[in-house]
Amino acid sequence: MVSAPKRAKRPNEAKGDEPECPFCPPIEDEKEVYRAGGKGDNWKVLVVENKYPFAPIHEIIIHSPDHHKNFDELPLPQNELILQTFRKRYSDLKGRGQVYIFHNKGDKSGESLSHPHSQLAVIPKRIKLEISILDRSDNTGVFDAGLFDIFCPKTSRWPDEVWICPKTKGKTFGDITDEEVKIFAKLLYRLIQIMDIRHGHEFSFNFYIYPGKDWYLRLIPREKILGAFELGTGVVVNTGNPTETFEFIKTHFNEPDIEKIRENRAEYHRKA
């Protein structure tokens, strides 16, 4: 358990207590740590200190100046730049502790500000993080995505959760190559679009990147709400079928008109 009472005071758009977005240019009241792009307001990705930290080092990675577009709508080069920034900050800070990179999107995810951003927290090495270890054998099938594998664990704890992991074993996220960044960016872009089709545009989801060796990214749609039994026992009842999720991903992954399908499905969900 981590005690961070100051985080209760952080702004929350859902409660209407943040009239102006602090992550839209011009950014005047944030302490900059790193940027990709030009000077002044001409940045492409911006990293700032988190004003409401729960760790000794806690940063916000703002995906772009655009308040509305996230991974599934930003151009692929921008997605690559975001992941390159992840890698840069991971490599810069890996000597300080366990570098945990995560993303919350949507009102069911724990997101407090809607401008697309991810977070990075450095957890002291003395603290043991209870994070799932990569088990490549625990799958309903493996989708071969070049230098990466995509799979849905048989023991998935959340409906429609999906994992992306590099085929190269024993590496940390900081070891990812430029070629892997390009492929990884396209995979994440496509998977979120597929989940857009499945759950509707602006669906809530989380992802995190495992901080140690044999890294992976775990994407978790957050359409399910935990009940009292699950909260009390720690036993999560998965109401989805991982095999069906995997087949859905395979069916749509190489769909040439996926952007159009996604937009049509988003319009359907808006009217529903």
C-alpha positions in Angstrom: 0.0 0.0 0.0 1.2 3.5 -0.9 0.0 6.5 1.0 -0.4 9.6 -1.1 -3.1 11.9 0.4 -2.1 14.8 -1.9 -3.4 12.9 -4.9 -6.9 13.3 -3.6 -6.5 17.0 -4.4 -5.5 16.5 -8.0 -7.9 18.1 -10.6 -10.6 15.9 -12.0 -12.5 16.8 -15.2 -15.3 14.4 -14.5 -16.1 16.4 -11.3 -15.9 19.7 -13.2 -13.0 21.1 -11.2 -10.6 21.6 -14.1 -12.0 24.4 -16.3 -8.8 24.6 -18.4 -6.7 21.7 -19.5 -3.2 22.0 -18.0 -1.7 19.9 -20.8 -2.9 22.0 -23.7 -0.4 24.6 -25.1 0.6 27.1 -23.8 1.7 25.1 -20.8 2.8 27.5 -18.1 2.4 25.9 -14.8 4.1 22.5 -15.3 7.8 21.6 -14.6 9.2 20.3 -17.8 11.5 17.2 -17.6 12.0 16.3 -21.3 10.6 17.1 -24.7 10.5 15.7 -28.2 10.1 18.5 -30.8 10.9 22.2 -31.1 11.2 25.0 -28.6 8.3 26.9 -26.9 4.9 25.5 -27.8 6.3 23.6 -30.7 6.8 20.3 -28.8 5.5 17.0 -30.1 5.7 14.9 -26.9 6.2 16.6 -23.5 7.3 15.1 -20.2 6.5 17.0 -17.0 6.7 16.3 -13.3 3.5 15.0 -11.7 2.2 17.6 -9.2 0.5 14.9 -7.2 3.1 12.1 -7.0 2.8 8.7 -5.3 6.4 7.9 -5.9 9.8 9.7 -5.4 9.9 10.1 -9.2 6.5 10.4 -10.9 6.2 11.9 -14.4 3.4 12.7 -16.9 4.1 12.0 -20.6 1.8 14.1 -22.7 1.2 12.4 -26.0 0.7 15.4 -28.2 -0.7 19.0 -28.1 -4.0 17.6 -29.4 -6.5 17.4 -26.5 -8.7 14.8 -28.2 -6.5 12.3 -30.2 -4.9 9.3 -28.5 -3.0 6.3 -29.9 -5.8 5.0 -32.2 -6.2 8.4 -34.0 -2.7 10.0 -33.9 -0.6 9.3 -37.0 1.8 6.3 -36.6 5.0 8.6 -36.5 3.5 10.3 -33.4 2.9 6.9 -31.8 6.5 6.0 -32.5 7.6 9.2 -30.9 5.6 8.5 -27.8 7.1 5.1 -27.4 10.6 6.5 -28.1 9.9 8.9 -25.2 8.9 6.0 -23.0 12.2 4.2 -23.9 14.2 7.4 -23.3 12.8 8.0 -19.8 13.0 4.3 -18.9 16.7 4.3 -19.8 17.4 7.6 -18.1 15.8 6.4 -14.8 16.4 2.6 -14.7 19.3 3.1 -12.3 17.0 4.8 -9.8 14.6 2.0 -9.2 11.8 0.0 -11.0 10.5 2.1 -13.9 6.8 1.5 -14.2 5.1 3.0 -17.3 1.3 3.0 -17.4 -1.7 4.6 -19.2 -5.3 5.3 -18.0 -7.9 6.2 -20.6 -11.6 6.8 -19.9 -13.8 7.4 -16.9 -13.7 3.8 -15.8 -9.9 3.6 -15.9 -8.9 6.0 -13.1 -8.2 8.8 -15.5 -8.6 12.3 -14.0 -7.7 14.5 -17.0 -8.8 13.5 -20.5 -5.9 15.1 -22.5 -4.2 11.8 -23.6 -1.2 11.1 -21.5 0.7 8.3 -19.8 2.6 8.2 -16.5 5.9 6.9 -15.3 6.7 6.1 -11.7 10.0 5.0 -10.3 9.5 2.6 -7.4 12.4 1.9 -5.0 13.9 -1.6 -5.6 13.2 -2.5 -2.0 9.5 -2.5 -2.7 8.3 -5.8 -4.4 5.8 -5.1 -7.1 3.2 -7.9 -7.5 2.9 -7.8 -11.2 2.1 -10.8 -13.4 5.1 -12.6 -14.8 5.1 -13.3 -18.6 4.1 -16.9 -19.2 4.2 -17.5 -23.0 2.6 -21.0 -22.6 -0.5 -19.5 -21.0 -2.4 -18.6 -24.2 -5.4 -19.4 -26.4 -3.2 -19.0 -29.5 -0.3 -16.8 -30.5 -0.6 -14.1 -33.3 2.7 -13.8 -35.0 3.4 -10.0 -35.5 6.9 -10.0 -36.8 9.3 -9.3 -33.9 6.4 -9.5 -31.4 3.8 -12.0 -30.3 0.2 -11.1 -29.4 -1.9 -13.4 -27.2 -4.8 -13.6 -24.8 -3.9 -15.6 -21.6 -6.2 -18.5 -20.8 -6.1 -17.2 -17.2 -7.1 -13.6 -18.2 -8.4 -11.7 -15.2 -10.2 -9.1 -17.3 -12.5 -9.6 -20.3 -10.7 -8.9 -23.6 -7.3 -8.3 -22.1 -4.4 -8.8 -24.6 -0.7 -8.9 -24.2 2.1 -7.9 -26.6 5.6 -9.2 -26.0 8.8 -9.2 -28.0 10.1 -12.5 -29.3 13.5 -11.8 -28.0 13.8 -13.0 -24.4 15.6 -11.6 -21.4 15.4 -8.0 -22.5 14.0 -4.9 -20.6 11.8 -2.3 -22.3 14.9 0.0 -22.4 16.5 -2.5 -24.8 13.9 -2.1 -27.5 15.4 -1.2 -30.9 14.2 1.5 -33.3 12.9 -1.2 -35.6 10.9 -2.8 -32.7 9.5 0.7 -31.8 8.1 1.0 -35.3 6.4 -2.4 -35.1 5.3 -2.0 -31.5 3.7 1.4 -32.3 1.7 -0.1 -35.2 0.6 -3.1 -33.0 -0.7 -0.8 -30.2 -2.4 1.5 -32.7 -4.2 -1.4 -34.3 -5.2 -3.2 -31.1 -6.8 -0.1 -29.7 -8.7 0.4 -33.0 -9.9 -3.2 -32.7 -11.1 -2.6 -29.2 -12.8 0.5 -30.5 -14.8 -1.7 -32.8 -15.7 -4.1 -29.9 -16.5 -1.6 -27.2 -17.2 1.7 -28.9 -15.0 4.8 -29.4 -13.6 6.3 -26.3 -13.9 3.0 -24.4 -12.1 2.9 -21.1 -8.8 1.0 -20.8 -5.5 0.7 -19.0 -2.2 -0.6 -20.1 1.2 -1.0 -18.4 4.7 -2.1 -19.4 6.4 -4.6 -17.2 9.4 -2.9 -15.6 11.8 -5.8 -15.6 13.3 -8.4 -17.9 11.1 -10.3 -20.3 9.0 -7.1 -20.6 5.5 -7.0 -22.1 2.6 -4.6 -22.5 -0.7 -5.7 -21.0 -3.8 -3.9 -22.4 -7.0 -4.2 -20.3 -10.4 -2.8 -21.4 -12.2 -1.6 -18.3 -15.8 -2.4 -19.2 -16.2 -4.7 -16.2 -16.7 -3.4 -12.6 -15.4 -5.5 -9.8 -18.0 -6.7 -7.3 -17.7 -7.3 -3.5 -16.7 -10.9 -3.9 -13.8 -10.0 -6.1 -12.7 -7.1 -4.0 -12.9 -9.1 -0.8 -11.2 -12.3 -2.0 -8.9 -11.1 -4.8 -10.5 -13.8 -7.0 -11.6 -12.1 -10.3 -14.5 -13.6 -12.2 -13.7 -13.2 -15.9 -17.1 -12.8 -17.8 -15.3 -12.9 -21.2 -13.9 -15.8 -23.2 -10.2 -15.3 -24.0 -10.4 -17.6 -27.0 -13.2 -15.6 -28.5 -11.3 -12.4 -27.9 -8.2 -13.8 -29.6 -10.3 -14.9 -32.6 -11.9 -11.4 -32.8 -8.4 -9.8 -32.8 -7.2 -12.2 -35.6 -10.2 -11.5 -37.7 -9.8 -7.7 -37.6 -6.1 -7.3 -37.4 -5.3 -7.3 -41.1 -8.7 -5.7 -42.1 -7.6 -3.1 -44.7 -10.5 -0.7 -43.9 -10.3 -1.0 -40.2 -10.3 2.8 -39.7 -13.6 3.0 -41.6 -15.1 0.1 -39.7 -14.0 1.6 -36.4 -15.6 5.0 -37.3 -18.9 3.4 -38.4 -19.0 1.3 -35.2 -18.2 4.4 -33.1 -21.2 6.2 -34.8 -23.4 3.2 -34.0 -22.4 3.2 -30.4 -23.1 7.0 -30.2 -26.6 6.5 -31.5 -27.3 3.4 -29.4 
